[in-house]
């Protein structure tokens, strides 16, 4: 049975998170992880300053399924099945030693799967005390006033054939990123609930929602579904890449990248269970993760009393919304996805308005029986100016616009967006101000000298025309009078 339980699917990072859950349940304020590289004799240890356990409590903690998952738990309890310590540890190592300093002093028990396999006819053999290899470590730990030490040895699922020291170091980086995400709400703030360290170095929290960032285009107030106590949802649209520094962009993408990290973030007692998933919501087979919605992230909090309703698994890595709130969640998510799609398409820029008027956009989308198509708005000031001046050439100009409409490289844009992980550059992005000014001057002269508009009206109309709404400082510099040379151009 033990060998079968080793295949539950834990990674080293998720296994360690399960161990830290026990430390939090023991009211620990500090947890230290130590990775020791020594080839096949490498080890990992987790030490906390929680209240520790008595001999009876340690004996119970080392037994599989000692607690009934149907029992009512304390609101702060992060466990459920009574298996986490053992299954998480066995998924990574063959020798598990737990030492604890509680009300009755130092206690130590261990499981050794090799001993268990050799003595299968003698039943389950839970061993007292550490192996000789850990005797000094446990003795030193016994001088602490309280706390628990978990030691993994014989790391057969980690140190496999060909596994080198650099692989071990890479593994530590992966663990750090995962723990920074899973426990970020415990690690945040000037007085965090928990301090996590790896090799003495503090783990900084990773906030998936960039709370407080001035470039965030939108987030919703917290909301709860009717009649479901303890469930709370908060929707977020993150800033576009253009609104973030290179360092912020790299950090905000998370352990698995922008596209993979979109969706719901399900928390149970502030501990992250699911990091980016649409939870099977959406029409048909459900929404999939794509580039257009990469900026959408939704915080979803549930209480530990709802584990059964939400189908929480042993590894605490999956969750399924109850049927009665799926429609409610889908509606919130659909709105968030639409907002994220707009922010992504516009690179985080919010269309300006002036006196309640919307900005005139050059391209409009049209839904028809065959799908979606894109048309140029002939009322846009730049387009209208050309058509008004074309006179006898108007049919040729209209034909040219139609050819442009019918040859928009939609497929190429989509492929480039997916491959480059960003939207194509438009709106004079990356162009010097002089290039924008050259176009502005042509349109402005047309409006003032040939359309009879006053300079103030012309500037106002330019501020309501895409993409010039993003360049108010350039529009403001357009002169009231033209020089003789400018008038002739």
N, C-alpha and C positions, 0 to 999 in steps of 0.2 A: 504493500500500500504506500509506503514511504517513497519508493522509487517511482511509483505512478504519480504521486503528488508533486514530485520534482518537476513535472512537465506542465505545470499550470500556466506557464507563459510569462513569468516574471522576467524583467530585465534587471540588471544590477541596480539601476536607479530606482525602479519601482519597488524592488525588494527592500532597499534601504529606507524608502519613504514609509513602508509598512512598519519597520522597526521604530522609526522616529514617532509614528503615531502612538506607540506604546509609551514613549517618553513623555509626550504631551499629556496623555491620559494620567501619567504619574506626576503631573504638575511640575515637570522639569522646566527650567527657564534657560537652560544651556545644554546643548548636545554637541559633542566633539566626535568627528569621524577621523580615523587614522588608517591610511593605506600603507602597508609595508610590503615592498617588493623584495622577494627573495626566491625568484623562480617558482618551482613547484611548492616551496615552503612559504609562499606569500600569504598574507593574512589581512583581514579587515576587522577593525573594531569600532564599536559605537558606544560611547560613554555619556551618561547624562547625570544631572544633579537632582533627579526626582526623589520622591519619598522612599524609594526602594521597596523591597518585599520581605515578608517574613518567610521562614522555611516552608510553611504550609502554602503560602501564596506562590512562592517560586515553584513548588512541586506542581501546583495546579496550572501555572502558566506554561510549564514545559510539556503538559499533556495535550494531545490533539483533541480538539472539539470539546474541551472541558466545560465551555459555556454554551448554553442553548441560544442560538441566534434569534429565537422568538422571545427571549426574555427582554423586559424593559431595561434600557440602559440609561445612565446619566446623560444629560444633554450634552456634556462636554466629551463623552466617550467617542473615540474615533474607530473603535473596533465593532465587530458584529458576530463573527463566526467562531472566535476562539482558535483560529488557525494561523493568523498572520505571522506571528513570531516564528513558528516552525516551518510553515510552507515557504515563506519568503526566504528564510535562511537555507533550507534544504535545496532550494532552487539554485543556489550559488555555491554551497559548500557541503562537505560530508561530515564535518565535525563542528557542532554548535555548542559553545560554552556560554553559560549565563551566570555571572556573579552579581550579587546584590548586597547592599548594606542597608538593612531596614531596622525594625524595632528590636530584633534579636541578633543583631550583628551580621557578620559576613556569612553568606550562604553561597554555595556554588554547585551547579548541576550541569551535566552535558549529555548531548546525544552524539554518538559516533556511529555513523552508518556502516562502517566497516566492521565494528564490533557487533552491531546488530545483525549484519548479514552472516557473520561467523557463528552466531549463537541463536540461530533461528528456531532451534528445537527447544530452547530454554525460555522462550517468550521475550517480551519487551524488556530491555535492560537499560534503564536510565541510570547513568553513572554519576557518582558523587565526586566532587572536586574537579580540578582542571587536569588536562593532560600535562605531562612533564614539560612540554614545550611552552606552556602558558603559566606554569606555577609561579614564577617570579612576578609576572604581570598581575595575576590575581592577588598575590600577597601584597603587592604595593597598592592595589586598588582598595584592599581592605582597610587601609589607613584613612580612607575618606569617611566623612561623617554620615553620608547617605548617597544613594544613587544606584544605578545599575550599569553593568558592563556586559555588552554582547560581543562575542568573539567568533569570527568565522575563520576556520582553518581548513586545509585540504580543499582549495578552491578549484575543484575539478571542472566546474562549469564556466569558470573565468579563465584560468591559466591552462589553456589547451595546447595541443601541439602547434608550434610556430608562434605562440604568443610571447611577445617581447616586452621589455621594459617600457618602450615608447607606447605600445598598445595599452599598457597599464596606466600611463600618464594620460593618454587620450580618454580612457575610461573614466578617470577622475574628473576630467573636464565635462564629460557627458553627465555624470552624476551631479556635479555642481549646478549645471544649467537646469536639470530637472528639479532638483530640490529648491532652487531659487524660484521656480514657477509654482510648484505644488504648495509651498508653505509661505508664499509671498505675503499673505495677509497677516501671518504671525510675525514676519520679519520686518514689517514696515513701521515707520514712525520713529520719533525720537526715543520712545520708551517701548520697544518691541516686546511682544508676549514671549518671544523665543529668540535665542541666539544660536545660530548654526555655524559651525566651523569645520573646515577640512584642513588637516595638518596645521591647525592653529590660525588659519586665515578665515576671516568671517565671510559668510556667503551673503552677497547683496541680493535683496528681493528683486524679482522681475515682475513688473506690473503689466499685465496684458492690455490694459485699457488706457494707458498713458494719462491717468487722472491728473488734472490740473494743467495739462499742456495747453498753451494759448492758441495753438493752431487747430485744435480739435473742432471739426465743423458742427458736431451735434452729439448730445447724449440725452437720454430720457430720464425723468425722475423715476425712482423705484416704484414698482407696481406689483400687486399681488392678485392672484386669481380669486374670484369669489368663492368663499367657503373652503379654502385650502390654507389652513394655518401654517405659518412658518416658511412658506414659499415666497420668494421675492425675486423680481426680475428687473434688471437695469440694462438698457440697450446703449451701445456705443458705436460711433463711426470715427475711426482713427484718421489722423491727418495723412494727406497724400505725401509721397516721397519728396515732392518739391517743397513741402512745408517743414521738412525735417532736416537736421544736419546729418552728415554722413554717419556720425557716431550714433545719433538717435535712431536713424533708419535701421542700422545694423542691429542695434539692441532690440528695437520694437518688433522685429520679425520673429523673435522667439526661437526656441530650440529647433523647430522643424520648418521655418520659413513662412513668409507671409501667406501664401495660398493655403498651406496646411493648417495654419493657426486660426483661420476664420471660423465663425460659428459660435455655438454656446460653450460657455465655461461653467461647468456644474460644480458647485461647492457644497460640501456637507460639513457643517460646523466650521466654516471658513477654510477648510482643507479642500484643495482642488482635486476632484475626481476625474473629470473629463476636460481636456484642454483643446477645445476647438472641434466641434461636431454639430451637424445640423439635426442630429437626433432622429433621423428618419422622417423629419417633417417635410412638407412640400407635396405637390401633386404627383401622382403616379408613384414612381419608385423613390421619390424624395429628392430634395435638392442635393446637388453635388458641389464640390468645392471648385471654384473657378476664379480666374483673375479678376473679373468684374466685381466680385463681392469680397475681395481680400481685405477690405477695410472694415468689415462688419464683425464685431465681437459683442457677445451678450453675456452678461453675468447672471447666473441662475443659482440662487441659494435654496437648499432644501434642508430640513432637520433630519437627525439620525433616526427619528421615529418613523420616517417615510421610506426606509430602506426597501421594504418588501414591495411597496407600491411602485417604486422607481426601479426595481429589478437590479439593485446594486450587487455586483459579483464579489467573490472572495478577494480578488486583487484590487478592488475599489477603483476600477478603471473604466467601467461602462455604466450607463444609466439610460433608462427608457421612460419617457414621460407617461404618466397614467392617461388612459383614454379620455377622461373627463376634462383635461386641460390641454389636450393636443391642439385643438382648434384655436384656443386662446393664445397659446404660445406661437402657433404658426402665423397668426395675424400680426403679432408684435415683430416676429422675425421677418416677415414679408416687408413690413414698413422699413425696418432697419436695412434690409438688403437693398431696397429701392434707393434709400438715402446714400448708402455706401456706393452704389453703382453710379449715382450722379457725382459724388465727390471724386470717384476714381476717374470718370470721364472728363471732368472739368479740372483735374489735378488739384483738387482741394479749394478751388476758387469759387466764391459765392457770387452769383450774378448780382450786379448792382441795380438798384432802383432809384429813380429820381421822381419825387412827387407822386409816388405810387405807380409809376410806369415801369413796365418790364423792359429789360434789355433786348433789343432786336437781334436775333441770331441769324446767321447766314444760312445754316442748314436746318431743315425740319425733317422729322421722320414721319412716314405715313404707313399705316397698316392697311393692307389690302388682302384680297382672297388668297393671293399667292405668297404672302409673307410680309416682310418689311422692306421699304425702300426709302431713299433719301432724296430730298428736293431742295433746290436753292430758293430762298425767299427773295422774290423779285422786288419786295418793298424795302429791303435792306438799303440804307443810304448809299453804300458803295455800288451796289448793283443797279439801283434806281437811277443813279447819276449817269452811268454808262448808257442805260436804255434811253434816257431822256435826250442824251446828246447824240445817240446813234442815228436818229432821223431815218433816212432811207436805208441804213444798214441794220435796222432793228431786227429784221428776220434772220440775218446772218448771226447776229449776237445771240438771239434766242436759240438758234440751232446749236451754237457753240455751247451754251449753258446746258442744253439738253444732252449733248454728247458727254459733257463733264458729269452730269447726274447719272447717266447710264454706265459710266465707267469708273465709278468710285471703287477703289481696290479693297473692297470689304474683306475678302478672304486673306489678302496679303496683310492688311492691317491686323486682322485677328491672329494670324500666325506670328507676326512680328511681336505683337503684344504678349502672346503666350511664351514665346522664346526669350524675349528680352525682359520679361517681368515688369514692364512699365508701359504706360500709354505713349503713343507717338507724340512728338512735340508739335504743338500748334500755338496760335495766339502770340506769335513772335517770340516764343520761348527761346532764350539763349541769344537772341539778336540784340545788337547794340541799340541804344535809344535813337541814334541817328537814322537807322533803317525804319523804325516806326514813324519817326518824324517826317521822313520823305513821303510816306503814304498819307499821313495826316494832312500835310500841306496841300496835296493834290485835291483831296476830298473837301477840305476847308475852303480853298479858293473856288471850287465849283459851287459850293453852297452860297458863299457870300457874293461873288462877282457875277455868277450866271443864274443863280436861283433867287437872288434878291433877298436872302436872309440877312438879318443883322448878325454881327459877330457873336453876340451873346446867345442867340437862338442856335446858330450853327454849332457853337461849342457844346451847348446843351444836348443837341441831337447826336453829336459824336460820342458823348458820354453814355448815350443809350443805344449805341451800336457796338455789337461784338466785332473785334476783340478790344476795342478802344476803351471800354469801360474800365479796363485794368490799368490804364495809363492816364489818370486824371492830371498828374503833374505835367505831362507833356501837352495835353489839351489846353491847360491853363496858360501855357506860354505862347499859344497861337496869337498873332498880333491883331489889333483892331484895324490897322491900315497896312496895305501892301506897298512895298517899294515899286518903283517903275519896272525894274527888272522882273520882280515876282509877278507883276500884273501881266507881263507879256508871255510868261511861261505857260 
